[in-house]
Amino acid sequence: MSEQKLEFDVYEVFAQTEVMGHHVHEFSLLASSADMALALAQQNFLRRAEIVSIWVVRRDQIVKSTPQQRQQFDRLEKAYRMKQSYRGLADKWRQYKENPLPTVSPSQSPDEVSGSLPRP
């Protein structure tokens, strides 16, 4: 009798625990197929925690960025994401509340509107 050798791949398991939450990497497992990996992940997780969704991804199918690409990420402008970018916003809102922009009717021409706007 000849023995049939099974090949196993490494799968990464990601789980979502809240409806609006993101998937988080939980663990890796060995499985012969994606269906088997999903079944094993579900057995492992459903015993312990309530989950919304499970993803299994074969490790060799995951593409990651290179160190050169990482340097490009650092060059991207991200100031708008930092809280320092919003400094002075309260003062601007206060200014607009004290001096609201004039209302414009649809019948006004662009020249009439631009003449009624306050100058900075």
C-alpha positions in Angstrom: 0.0 0.0 0.0 1.2 3.5 -0.8 0.8 6.2 1.7 -0.6 9.5 0.5 1.2 12.4 2.0 -0.9 15.4 2.9 0.5 18.9 2.4 -0.4 21.5 5.0 -0.2 25.3 4.6 0.1 27.9 7.2 -3.1 30.1 7.5 -3.3 33.3 9.4 -6.6 33.8 11.3 -8.2 37.3 11.8 -11.4 37.8 13.9 -13.9 40.6 14.2 -15.5 40.7 17.6 -17.8 43.8 17.1 -20.0 44.7 14.2 -18.3 48.0 13.5 -14.9 46.7 14.7 -11.9 45.8 12.7 -10.4 42.3 12.1 -7.5 41.5 14.4 -4.8 38.9 13.8 -5.4 36.1 16.4 -3.2 33.2 15.6 -1.8 30.9 12.9 -2.7 27.3 12.1 -1.8 24.5 9.8 -4.5 23.2 7.4 -4.8 21.3 4.2 -7.3 23.7 2.6 -8.9 27.1 3.2 -12.2 25.3 4.2 -10.4 23.2 6.7 -8.6 26.3 8.1 -11.9 28.1 8.5 -13.5 25.1 10.2 -10.5 24.9 12.6 -10.6 28.6 13.3 -14.3 28.5 14.0 -14.0 25.6 16.4 -11.2 27.4 18.2 -13.0 30.7 18.5 -16.6 29.8 18.9 -15.8 27.9 22.1 -14.2 31.0 23.7 -15.7 34.2 22.4 -18.5 35.7 20.5 -17.4 36.8 17.1 -18.9 38.5 14.1 -16.6 37.3 11.4 -13.5 35.2 10.9 -11.0 35.5 8.0 -8.4 32.9 7.1 -5.6 33.8 4.7 -2.9 31.5 3.5 0.3 33.0 4.7 2.0 33.0 1.3 -0.9 35.0 -0.1 -0.2 38.0 2.2 1.7 40.8 0.5 3.7 43.2 2.7 5.4 46.4 2.0 9.2 46.6 1.5 11.5 48.8 3.5 11.7 51.1 0.5 7.9 51.5 0.4 7.9 52.2 4.1 10.2 55.2 3.5 7.7 56.5 1.0 4.9 56.2 3.6 7.0 58.4 6.0 7.1 61.2 3.3 3.3 61.5 3.0 1.8 64.6 4.6 -0.1 63.5 7.6 -0.4 66.8 9.6 -4.2 66.8 9.2 -4.3 63.6 11.2 -2.5 65.1 14.2 -4.3 67.1 16.9 -1.9 70.0 16.5 -3.5 70.6 13.1 -6.7 71.6 14.8 -5.1 74.2 17.0 -7.0 77.5 16.7 -10.1 75.9 15.4 -12.1 77.1 18.4 -11.0 80.7 17.7 -12.1 80.4 14.1 -15.5 79.0 15.0 -15.9 81.9 17.5 -15.0 84.4 14.8 -17.6 83.0 12.4 -20.3 83.0 15.1 -19.6 86.6 15.9 -19.3 87.7 12.3 -21.4 85.3 10.2 -21.2 85.3 6.4 -24.1 87.1 4.7 -26.8 85.0 3.3 -27.0 84.8 -0.5 -30.2 84.6 -2.5 -30.3 82.6 -5.7 -31.2 85.7 -7.6 -28.0 87.6 -6.7 -25.2 87.8 -9.3 -21.6 86.7 -8.4 -20.5 90.4 -8.5 -23.2 91.3 -5.9 -22.2 88.4 -3.7 -18.4 89.1 -3.8 -19.0 92.8 -3.0 -21.0 91.9 0.2 -18.4 89.5 1.7 -16.2 90.8 4.5 -12.6 91.4 3.7 -10.0 89.5 5.9 
